[in-house]
Amino acid sequence: MRRFVIIAGYLCGFIVSTAVCEAAEPLKPLWSVTKSVGAPSHVLYDPDSDAILVSQISGEGDKKDGDGVVSRLDLKGRMQQFDWIAELDAPKGLARAGKSLWISDIDCLRQFDIATATFKRRVEVPGAKFLTGVATDSRGAVYVADMLTSTIHMYQDGKLTAYSSGDNLESPAGLVADKNRLIIAAWGLTTDYTTKVPGRFIALEERKPRSMSKPIGNLYGIVSDGAEGWIGTDFATGRVLHFTEKSEPRELLKLTAGVGGVEYIPAIRLLVVAEVTENRIAAYDLTDELSPKKK
């Protein structure tokens, strides 16, 4: 095992380095932005405004300091509004349900009108310690992962419940809804960010977890590839990985340690990556990497 320390005091822990199929040649970003960027955690594409929303911690990931924001960028990486939503603490996961944007913020969920950025609701999550990924399904249910208690909570029809919990969730960090199940990027079981066994990609079907990969890393973000696979991130090593039900994760990108959430826009093959510790947001063209191979 080797120790890694995340700059700015965001996270620290132990990981086991595991091998995946590496990308043949490093991809170069179409664009990257660092100005007015501070510890970006997650990204979300809003098709109505054709904008990229970015949650920015702007400090430490567990501090209630009111410095967190959600910013808006256009598809070329130009900052449209730094403080589109302001006075958050340490915002991380982002998800859309109908006309609402849902944001995880340490120990609560915050709901905003996505067209106007108007605050609508705060949902306290009792016992939560470090809320990360957020996902919504076709029924309007909102799911949020609490990494440090290895729990996934669900909010629906004004009621919050513990949807699934236990060591076999391996400290879920990233979530994405897939029909009647959740796909999880697991950090690796932890209560203090340190891990003895790396996390894996997990399918949660009828509240029962099923492994989709071998133990692979401190997984953090995950998004659908728009077809039959998913793109996930390994926070500790900076790897961006692609996998399907039938294939083991393969490396799409190798960045620096501290890679957070990702968003993928299938129509234009654009991947947007939040690099937490580099204070950077970057976009990559995945046309060659994810297009069907000609026989």
C-alpha positions as CSV (number, residue, x, y, z in Angstrom):
1,M,0.0,0.0,0.0
2,R,1.1,3.6,-0.5
3,R,-0.1,6.7,1.2
4,F,-1.4,9.7,-0.8
5,V,-2.1,13.1,0.6
6,I,-4.5,15.4,-1.2
7,I,-3.3,19.0,-1.2
8,A,-5.6,21.6,0.4
9,G,-6.6,19.1,3.0
10,Y,-9.5,17.7,1.0
11,L,-8.9,13.9,1.6
12,C,-6.2,11.6,2.7
13,G,-5.9,7.8,2.9
14,F,-4.3,4.6,1.8
15,I,-4.8,2.8,-1.5
16,V,-3.7,-0.3,-3.2
17,S,-2.6,0.3,-6.8
18,T,-4.4,-2.1,-9.2
19,A,-3.9,-2.6,-12.9
20,V,-6.3,-1.8,-15.7
21,C,-5.9,-1.7,-19.5
22,E,-4.2,1.6,-20.2
23,A,-5.0,4.1,-23.0
24,A,-2.7,3.8,-26.0
25,E,-1.9,7.5,-26.3
26,P,-2.8,10.3,-23.9
27,L,-5.7,12.4,-24.9
28,K,-5.3,16.1,-25.1
29,P,-8.1,18.4,-23.7
30,L,-10.2,20.3,-26.1
31,W,-10.2,23.0,-23.5
32,S,-9.4,23.5,-19.8
33,V,-10.3,26.3,-17.4
34,T,-8.6,27.2,-14.1
35,K,-9.6,30.8,-13.6
36,S,-12.3,31.1,-10.9
37,V,-12.1,27.4,-10.2
38,G,-11.6,26.1,-6.7
39,A,-11.8,22.4,-5.9
40,P,-14.5,21.5,-8.5
41,S,-16.2,18.3,-7.4
42,H,-18.9,17.4,-9.9
43,V,-20.2,18.5,-13.3
44,L,-23.6,18.2,-14.9
45,Y,-24.9,19.1,-18.4
46,D,-28.1,21.1,-18.5
47,P,-29.6,20.6,-22.0
48,D,-32.2,23.3,-21.6
49,S,-29.6,26.1,-21.3
50,D,-26.8,24.1,-23.1
51,A,-24.6,24.8,-20.1
52,I,-22.3,22.9,-17.9
53,L,-23.0,23.2,-14.1
54,V,-20.0,22.7,-11.8
55,S,-20.1,22.3,-8.0
56,Q,-17.1,24.0,-6.5
57,I,-16.1,23.3,-2.9
58,S,-13.8,26.3,-2.8
59,G,-12.1,25.0,0.4
60,E,-12.2,21.8,2.3
61,G,-14.7,19.1,1.6
62,D,-16.2,18.8,5.1
63,K,-16.2,22.5,6.3
64,K,-19.4,24.5,6.7
65,D,-17.9,27.8,5.6
66,G,-20.4,29.1,3.1
67,D,-17.8,29.4,0.4
68,G,-19.1,26.8,-1.9
69,V,-20.8,27.6,-5.3
70,V,-22.3,26.1,-8.4
71,S,-20.9,27.8,-11.5
72,R,-22.1,27.8,-15.1
73,L,-19.9,27.3,-18.1
74,D,-20.7,27.1,-21.8
75,L,-19.6,24.1,-23.9
76,K,-16.4,25.8,-24.9
77,G,-15.3,26.2,-21.3
78,R,-16.1,29.9,-20.9
79,M,-17.3,30.9,-17.5
80,Q,-20.9,32.3,-17.8
81,Q,-21.5,32.8,-14.1
82,F,-19.1,31.9,-11.2
83,D,-21.7,32.2,-8.4
84,W,-24.8,31.0,-10.2
85,I,-25.7,29.4,-6.9
86,A,-23.7,30.8,-3.9
87,E,-23.4,30.5,-0.1
88,L,-23.2,26.7,-0.1
89,D,-20.7,24.9,2.2
90,A,-18.9,22.1,0.3
91,P,-21.2,21.1,-2.6
92,K,-20.5,17.9,-4.4
93,G,-23.0,15.7,-6.3
94,L,-25.4,17.3,-8.8
95,A,-28.5,15.7,-10.4
96,R,-31.5,16.9,-12.2
97,A,-35.1,15.8,-11.6
98,G,-37.7,17.5,-13.8
99,K,-37.2,21.3,-13.2
100,S,-35.1,20.8,-10.1
101,L,-31.4,20.7,-9.5
102,W,-30.4,18.6,-6.5
103,I,-27.0,19.2,-4.7
104,S,-25.4,17.3,-1.9
105,D,-23.7,19.5,0.7
106,I,-21.9,17.6,3.5
107,D,-25.0,16.5,5.5
108,C,-28.0,17.7,3.5
109,L,-29.6,17.8,0.1
110,R,-30.4,21.2,-1.4
111,Q,-33.1,21.7,-4.1
112,F,-33.1,24.6,-6.6
113,D,-35.1,25.6,-9.6
114,I,-32.8,24.8,-12.4
115,A,-34.1,27.5,-14.7
116,T,-33.8,30.4,-12.2
117,A,-31.3,29.1,-9.6
118,T,-34.0,29.8,-7.0
119,F,-33.8,27.9,-3.7
120,K,-36.7,25.5,-3.0
121,R,-35.9,23.1,-0.3
122,R,-33.2,21.8,2.2
123,V,-33.4,18.2,3.2
124,E,-31.4,17.2,6.3
125,V,-29.9,13.8,6.2
126,P,-29.7,12.6,9.8
127,G,-26.4,11.0,10.7
128,A,-24.8,11.9,7.4
129,K,-21.1,12.6,7.5
130,F,-19.9,13.1,3.9
131,L,-22.5,13.2,1.2
132,T,-21.1,12.8,-2.3
133,G,-22.9,11.5,-5.5
134,V,-26.5,12.3,-6.3
135,A,-28.7,10.5,-8.8
136,T,-32.4,10.7,-9.8
137,D,-34.6,8.1,-11.5
138,S,-37.6,8.2,-13.8
139,R,-40.0,8.1,-10.9
140,G,-38.5,11.4,-9.5
141,A,-36.7,9.7,-6.6
142,V,-33.5,11.3,-5.5
143,Y,-30.6,9.2,-4.2
144,V,-27.5,10.4,-2.3
145,A,-24.5,8.5,-1.2
146,D,-22.9,9.0,2.2
147,M,-19.4,7.7,1.8
148,L,-18.3,7.7,5.4
149,T,-21.4,5.7,6.6
150,S,-21.6,3.4,3.6
151,T,-25.2,4.4,3.1
152,I,-27.4,5.4,0.2
153,H,-30.4,7.6,1.1
154,M,-33.5,8.1,-1.0
155,Y,-35.8,11.2,-1.0
156,Q,-39.2,10.8,-2.6
157,D,-42.6,12.4,-2.1
158,G,-41.3,14.5,0.8
159,K,-39.9,11.5,2.7
160,L,-36.3,10.6,3.3
161,T,-35.4,6.9,3.9
162,A,-32.2,4.9,4.1
163,Y,-32.4,3.1,0.8
164,S,-29.5,0.7,1.3
165,S,-26.6,0.5,3.8
166,G,-23.8,-1.8,4.8
167,D,-20.1,-2.7,4.3
168,N,-20.9,-4.5,1.1
169,L,-21.6,-1.1,-0.5
170,E,-17.9,-0.3,0.1
171,S,-18.5,3.3,0.9
172,P,-20.4,4.5,-2.2
173,A,-19.2,7.8,-3.6
174,G,-20.6,8.1,-7.1
175,L,-24.1,7.2,-8.3
176,V,-26.0,6.9,-11.5
177,A,-29.5,5.6,-12.1
178,D,-29.9,2.8,-14.7
179,K,-33.5,1.8,-15.2
180,N,-34.5,0.0,-12.0
181,R,-31.1,-0.1,-10.4
182,L,-28.2,2.1,-9.3
183,I,-24.6,1.9,-10.6
184,I,-22.1,2.8,-7.8
185,A,-18.6,4.0,-7.9
186,A,-17.3,2.8,-4.5
187,W,-14.4,4.4,-2.7
188,G,-13.5,1.3,-0.7
189,L,-14.9,0.7,2.7
190,T,-13.8,3.6,5.0
191,T,-14.9,5.8,7.9
192,D,-12.0,8.2,7.7
193,Y,-11.0,8.2,4.0
194,T,-8.4,5.5,4.4
195,T,-8.9,2.1,2.7
196,K,-7.4,-1.3,3.2
197,V,-9.2,-2.7,0.1
198,P,-9.9,-0.7,-3.0
199,G,-13.4,0.0,-4.1
200,R,-15.2,-1.4,-7.2
201,F,-18.0,-0.6,-9.5
202,I,-21.2,-2.1,-8.1
203,A,-24.7,-2.6,-9.4
204,L,-27.4,-2.2,-6.7
205,E,-30.4,-4.2,-7.9
206,E,-33.5,-4.5,-5.7
207,R,-31.2,-3.0,-2.9
208,K,-28.8,-5.9,-3.3
209,P,-25.2,-5.1,-4.4
210,R,-23.5,-7.0,-7.2
211,S,-19.8,-6.5,-8.1
212,M,-19.2,-5.2,-11.7
213,S,-15.4,-5.1,-11.4
214,K,-12.5,-6.3,-9.3
215,P,-11.3,-4.0,-6.5
216,I,-9.7,-1.2,-8.5
217,G,-9.3,2.0,-6.7
218,N,-10.8,4.9,-4.7
219,L,-13.6,5.4,-7.1
220,Y,-15.5,8.7,-6.9
221,G,-17.5,9.8,-10.0
222,I,-19.6,7.9,-12.5
223,V,-21.8,8.7,-15.5
224,S,-23.5,6.7,-18.3
225,D,-21.8,6.6,-21.7
226,G,-25.2,6.9,-23.3
227,A,-25.2,3.4,-24.6
228,E,-24.5,0.2,-22.6
229,G,-21.5,1.3,-20.4
230,W,-20.3,3.8,-17.9
231,I,-17.4,6.2,-17.3
232,G,-16.0,6.4,-13.8
233,T,-13.1,8.0,-12.0
234,D,-10.4,6.8,-9.6
235,F,-9.8,9.8,-7.3
236,A,-6.5,8.6,-5.9
237,T,-4.7,7.8,-9.2
238,G,-6.4,10.2,-11.6
239,R,-7.6,7.5,-13.9
240,V,-10.8,7.9,-15.9
241,L,-12.2,4.5,-16.7
242,H,-14.7,3.0,-19.1
243,F,-16.5,-0.3,-18.5
244,T,-19.6,-2.3,-19.5
245,E,-21.5,-5.3,-18.2
246,K,-19.2,-7.5,-20.3
247,S,-15.9,-5.8,-20.1
248,E,-13.4,-4.9,-17.4
249,P,-12.6,-1.3,-16.8
250,R,-10.1,0.2,-19.3
251,E,-8.3,3.5,-19.0
252,L,-9.5,6.4,-21.1
253,L,-7.4,9.1,-19.4
254,K,-4.6,9.2,-16.9
255,L,-4.6,12.6,-15.1
256,T,-3.2,13.7,-11.8
257,A,-4.5,12.5,-8.4
258,G,-7.7,14.1,-7.3
259,V,-10.1,13.5,-10.2
260,G,-13.7,14.1,-9.1
261,G,-17.0,13.8,-11.0
262,V,-17.4,13.5,-14.8
263,E,-20.2,14.4,-17.2
264,Y,-20.5,12.9,-20.7
265,I,-22.6,14.3,-23.5
266,P,-23.2,11.5,-26.0
267,A,-24.5,13.6,-28.8
268,I,-21.2,15.4,-29.2
269,R,-18.9,12.8,-27.6
270,L,-17.8,15.3,-25.0
271,L,-16.4,14.3,-21.6
272,V,-16.1,17.0,-19.0
273,V,-13.9,16.3,-16.0
274,A,-13.7,18.0,-12.6
275,E,-10.1,17.9,-11.3
276,V,-10.5,18.7,-7.6
277,T,-6.9,19.1,-6.5
278,E,-5.7,20.7,-9.7
279,N,-8.5,23.3,-9.5
280,R,-9.3,22.7,-13.1
281,I,-12.2,21.7,-15.4
282,A,-11.3,20.1,-18.7
283,A,-13.1,18.6,-21.7
284,Y,-12.1,15.8,-24.0
285,D,-13.4,14.5,-27.3
286,L,-14.1,10.7,-26.9
287,T,-15.2,10.1,-30.5
288,D,-12.4,7.7,-31.2
289,E,-12.5,6.1,-27.8
290,L,-16.2,5.3,-27.6
291,S,-17.4,5.1,-31.2
292,P,-18.3,1.6,-32.3
293,K,-15.3,-0.2,-33.9
294,K,-15.6,-1.0,-37.6
295,K,-15.3,-4.7,-38.4
